[in-house]
């Protein structure tokens, strides 16, 4: 082969070598770019998973924070409020007239006996003896006479109007009606309150009027139909302002989502997200709400919601806490937070005793058959 041809071939080889090297470099760059893309994709995936993990955290790690007020169903007389009014000089008559709108005092039928379910046995107890066994079981005997007397009249009226067991018995001996402990509960001060009000009952339109009562109002009582859902509105069981509760009755509870889900059970669709209030009563007590889940919302009444979550009252506002972040839950009621108790409020003048019934009429009411003393039921609230 001629030298010129050899040189030409060597040149072709060098060109080919350069091409191969260039191709290898390009391939390395492509591989480097691909590796970089893979690294960036991996980092992005890790970040996405971290965000998703944080977003999913509330379903298991969040806390339901509940702020509320009062203890009990909120209908009728607040026992703690009655104490406050008595300490401010109100009489038993004035206290009862405040809590039971438009009522007067009348007399119970002579010789009336109360049928009390004690354990599995029904006992017939004369009305006054029964009331002596109730007052100190429901209210501390050290409280002012006016508060004890208001309690005696309310307890007497409740016993006269209750039909917890239909024709078999009138009242339970526990908080399903009102606490009754018999002779063992009697004290000198409570017996004196019963004697001072002997035979007196609360009446509306000349008839004994059911006298629900409870532990603490939080600053306002509630219309009966908003706490005992399905009951008939009654003109003497209306929500009224309650200025003289003796201690601040607001409270806060925190419940983990895991615990709240277990308590709400079949009301949660998917994973729990929170609680949305739909309507509130005359006071801020919840009438209707929805339990929010990732798969939809489930309606629930205020009393059932309070019972499921173990709350002392349906006066409640909900928030969700994730880490240190607190978010107020939706509230379609249009009722913002309410100041439950204002001890600095100036004293109210004690009203004059109600001289008589001011119009209206109503047939005698009866007690709810499912009891009276829990936050979701009617009547007496044991302290």
C-alpha positions in Angstrom: 0.0 0.0 0.0 1.3 3.5 -0.8 2.3 5.8 2.0 -0.4 8.3 1.0 -3.1 5.7 1.3 -1.8 4.5 4.7 -1.8 8.1 5.9 -5.3 8.5 4.6 -6.5 5.4 6.4 -4.8 6.4 9.6 -6.6 9.8 9.3 -9.9 7.9 8.9 -9.0 5.9 12.0 -8.2 9.0 14.0 -11.5 10.6 12.9 -13.3 7.4 13.8 -11.5 7.4 17.2 -12.5 11.0 17.8 -16.1 10.2 16.9 -16.1 7.2 19.2 -14.6 9.2 22.0 -17.0 12.1 21.4 -19.9 9.6 21.3 -18.7 8.1 24.6 -18.5 11.5 26.1 -22.0 12.3 24.9 -23.2 9.0 26.3 -21.5 9.8 29.6 -23.2 13.2 29.7 -26.5 11.7 28.9 -26.0 9.1 31.6 -25.0 11.9 34.0 -28.1 13.9 33.1 -30.3 10.8 33.5 -28.7 10.1 36.9 -29.2 13.7 37.9 -32.8 13.5 36.8 -33.3 10.4 38.8 -31.8 12.0 41.9 -34.0 15.0 41.5 -37.1 12.8 41.0 -36.1 10.8 44.1 -35.8 14.0 46.1 -39.1 15.3 44.8 -40.8 12.0 45.7 -39.3 12.1 49.2 -40.6 15.7 49.6 -44.0 14.7 48.3 -44.3 11.7 50.6 -43.2 13.9 53.5 -46.0 16.5 52.7 -48.5 13.7 52.3 -47.5 12.3 55.6 -47.9 15.7 57.3 -51.3 16.1 55.6 -52.4 12.7 56.8 -51.2 13.2 60.3 -54.4 15.0 61.6 -56.4 11.8 61.0 -54.4 10.0 63.6 -52.4 12.6 65.5 -54.7 15.6 65.7 -56.7 16.6 68.8 -60.3 17.7 69.0 -60.4 20.7 71.3 -63.8 21.6 72.9 -64.5 24.8 74.7 -67.8 25.0 76.6 -69.8 26.1 79.6 -72.3 24.8 82.1 -73.1 21.4 83.5 -76.4 19.7 82.7 -79.2 20.0 80.2 -79.8 23.8 80.8 -83.6 23.7 81.2 -85.3 25.3 84.1 -83.5 26.2 87.3 -79.7 26.3 87.6 -78.8 25.1 91.1 -75.5 27.1 91.1 -77.4 30.1 89.8 -80.0 29.7 92.6 -77.2 29.9 95.1 -75.9 33.1 93.5 -79.3 34.7 93.6 -79.8 33.7 97.2 -76.5 35.2 98.1 -77.6 38.5 96.5 -80.8 38.6 98.6 -83.3 37.0 96.3 -86.2 35.0 97.9 -87.2 31.5 97.0 -90.3 32.9 95.2 -88.2 35.4 93.2 -85.7 32.7 92.2 -88.4 30.4 91.0 -90.2 33.2 89.1 -86.9 34.0 87.3 -86.2 30.5 86.1 -89.8 29.4 85.4 -91.3 32.3 83.4 -94.8 33.4 84.1 -95.4 30.9 87.0 -97.0 31.3 90.4 -97.1 29.2 93.6 -99.9 26.8 94.4 -100.6 24.0 96.8 -100.1 20.2 96.2 -103.1 17.9 96.8 -103.4 16.9 100.5 -102.2 13.4 101.3 -100.3 12.9 98.0 -97.9 10.0 97.9 -95.0 9.6 95.5 -94.2 6.2 94.0 -90.4 5.8 94.0 -88.5 3.1 92.3 -85.8 2.1 94.8 -83.7 -0.7 93.3 -86.3 -3.2 91.9 -89.0 -2.2 94.4 -91.6 0.6 94.2 -92.1 2.4 97.5 -95.0 4.8 98.3 -93.7 7.7 100.2 -95.7 10.7 101.5 -94.8 13.8 99.4 -93.3 15.9 102.2 -91.2 13.0 103.5 -90.1 12.3 100.0 -89.0 16.0 99.5 -87.0 15.8 102.8 -85.1 12.9 101.3 -84.3 14.8 98.1 -83.3 18.3 99.0 -80.0 17.6 100.8 -79.2 14.9 98.2 -79.5 17.5 95.5 -78.1 20.6 97.1 -75.5 21.2 99.9 -77.2 21.7 103.2 -74.9 24.7 104.0 -76.4 26.8 101.2 -78.6 29.8 102.0 -82.2 29.1 103.1 -83.6 30.8 100.0 -81.7 28.4 97.7 -82.8 25.4 99.7 -86.4 26.5 99.8 -86.4 27.0 96.0 -85.0 23.5 95.6 -87.6 22.1 97.9 -90.4 23.7 95.9 -88.9 22.6 92.6 -88.3 19.0 93.8 -91.9 18.8 95.2 -93.4 20.0 91.9 -91.2 17.7 89.9 -92.4 14.7 92.0 -96.0 15.8 91.6 -95.8 16.0 87.8 -93.4 13.2 86.9 -94.4 10.0 85.2 -91.1 8.3 84.6 -92.5 4.8 85.0 -96.0 5.4 83.7 -98.6 3.9 86.0 -96.1 1.8 87.8 -94.0 4.5 89.5 -93.5 8.3 89.3 -89.8 8.8 89.8 -86.5 6.9 89.9 -84.5 7.3 93.1 -81.4 8.4 91.2 -80.3 11.0 88.7 -82.7 9.7 86.0 -85.3 11.7 88.0 -83.9 13.3 91.1 -81.7 12.0 93.9 -83.6 10.5 96.8 -81.8 9.1 99.8 -84.5 8.9 102.3 -84.1 9.6 106.0 -80.3 9.2 105.7 -80.1 12.4 103.6 -82.1 14.6 106.0 -80.4 17.5 107.8 -81.7 20.2 110.0 -81.3 23.0 107.5 -82.8 21.1 104.5 -85.7 19.9 106.7 -86.3 23.5 107.7 -86.5 24.5 104.1 -89.0 21.8 103.3 -91.1 22.8 106.4 -91.0 26.5 105.4 -92.4 25.7 102.0 -94.8 22.8 103.0 -97.1 21.9 100.1 -96.0 24.7 97.8 -95.6 23.9 94.1 -94.9 25.8 90.9 -98.0 26.4 88.8 -98.7 27.7 85.3 -102.2 28.6 84.4 -103.3 27.1 87.7 -101.8 23.7 87.0 -98.6 22.2 88.4 -95.8 22.8 85.9 -92.9 20.4 85.4 -89.8 21.9 87.1 -86.7 20.7 85.4 -83.5 21.8 87.1 -79.7 21.1 86.6 -76.3 21.9 88.1 -74.9 25.0 86.2 -76.1 27.1 83.4 -72.9 28.7 82.1 -74.6 32.1 82.0 -77.9 31.3 80.3 -80.6 28.6 80.4 -82.2 27.0 77.4 -85.7 26.6 75.8 -86.9 23.1 76.6 -87.4 22.0 73.0 -83.8 22.7 72.2 -82.4 20.4 74.9 -85.1 17.7 75.0 -85.5 17.3 71.2 -89.0 16.4 70.2 -90.6 17.8 73.3 -93.4 20.5 73.2 -92.3 24.1 73.8 -93.5 25.3 77.2 -93.9 29.0 78.1 -92.4 28.6 81.5 -89.3 26.7 80.3 -87.7 29.4 78.2 -84.0 30.4 78.2 -83.2 33.2 80.6 -80.0 35.1 81.4 -78.3 33.7 84.5 -76.1 36.4 86.0 -75.2 35.0 89.4 -73.5 31.7 89.0 -71.0 31.6 91.9 -68.1 30.1 90.0 -66.9 30.4 86.4 -68.5 27.4 84.7 -66.6 27.4 81.4 -64.4 24.4 80.6 -62.1 23.0 78.0 -61.6 19.4 76.9 -59.1 17.8 74.5 -59.9 14.5 72.9 -57.5 12.7 70.5 -58.9 11.9 67.0 -58.4 8.2 67.8 -60.5 8.5 70.9 -63.1 10.8 69.3 -63.5 8.3 66.4 -64.1 5.4 68.8 -66.7 7.4 70.7 -68.5 8.6 67.6 -68.2 5.2 66.0 -70.9 4.8 63.2 -71.2 8.6 62.8 -67.7 8.9 61.2 -67.6 8.3 57.4 -64.0 7.5 56.4 -61.5 9.2 58.7 -62.6 11.9 61.2 -62.0 15.5 60.1 -63.9 17.4 62.8 -67.4 18.6 63.9 -69.4 21.4 62.2 -72.3 23.0 64.2 -75.4 23.7 62.3 -77.9 25.3 64.8 -77.8 26.5 68.3 -80.6 27.2 70.7 -81.6 30.4 72.7 -78.3 30.0 74.5 -75.2 28.7 72.6 -76.2 25.1 73.3 -75.9 22.9 70.2 -79.2 21.7 68.7 -77.8 20.1 65.5 -74.4 19.4 64.1 -72.5 17.2 61.6 -69.6 14.9 62.2 -67.2 15.5 59.3 -65.4 12.6 57.7 -63.2 12.2 54.6 -66.1 10.4 52.9 -68.9 12.7 54.0 -70.8 14.3 56.8 -73.3 12.6 59.3 -76.0 14.6 61.1 -76.1 14.4 64.9 -78.2 16.1 67.6 -76.5 18.3 70.2 -77.5 16.0 73.1 -76.3 12.9 71.3 -73.0 14.5 70.4 -72.4 15.6 74.0 -73.3 12.2 75.3 -71.0 10.4 72.8 -68.0 12.7 73.7 -68.7 12.7 77.4 -69.3 16.5 77.6 -71.1 18.0 80.6 -73.2 20.3 78.4 -74.2 20.9 74.8 -72.8 24.4 75.2 -69.7 23.7 73.1 -67.4 25.1 70.4 -65.0 22.9 68.4 -61.5 23.3 67.1 -58.8 21.0 65.7 -55.3 21.1 67.0 -52.4 19.7 64.8 -49.1 20.2 66.4 -49.2 23.8 67.7 -51.7 25.0 65.1 -55.3 25.4 66.3 -58.1 25.8 63.7 -61.6 26.7 64.6 -64.2 24.3 63.2 -66.9 25.5 60.8 -70.0 26.8 62.6 -73.1 27.6 60.5 -75.2 28.6 63.5 -74.1 32.2 63.2 -73.5 32.3 66.9 -70.0 33.4 67.9 -68.3 32.6 71.2 -70.4 33.7 74.2 -68.9 35.0 77.4 -70.4 32.3 79.8 -69.9 34.1 83.1 -69.3 37.7 84.1 -68.7 37.9 87.9 -68.1 41.6 87.6 -71.6 42.2 86.4 -73.6 44.7 88.7 -76.2 43.1 90.9 -79.7 42.8 89.5 -82.6 44.0 91.6 -84.6 41.2 93.1 -88.0 41.1 91.4 -91.3 41.2 93.3 -93.0 37.8 93.7 -95.2 37.0 90.7 -98.8 37.9 91.8 -100.5 35.5 89.4 -100.5 34.0 86.0 -100.1 36.5 83.1 -102.2 35.0 80.3 -101.6 31.8 78.4 -102.5 28.3 79.2 -100.9 24.9 79.3 -101.8 21.4 80.2 -99.7 19.8 83.0 -96.4 18.6 81.6 -94.8 15.2 82.3 -91.3 14.2 82.9 -89.2 12.6 80.1 -89.3 8.8 80.6 -85.6 8.5 79.9 -84.5 10.3 83.0 -83.5 13.7 84.0 -80.0 14.2 85.3 -77.4 13.8 82.5 -76.4 16.4 80.1 -78.5 14.8 77.4 -81.7 14.3 79.5 -84.1 16.3 81.6 -84.7 17.2 85.3 -82.6 17.0 88.3 -78.8 17.3 88.1 -76.9 15.7 91.0 -74.1 17.8 92.3 
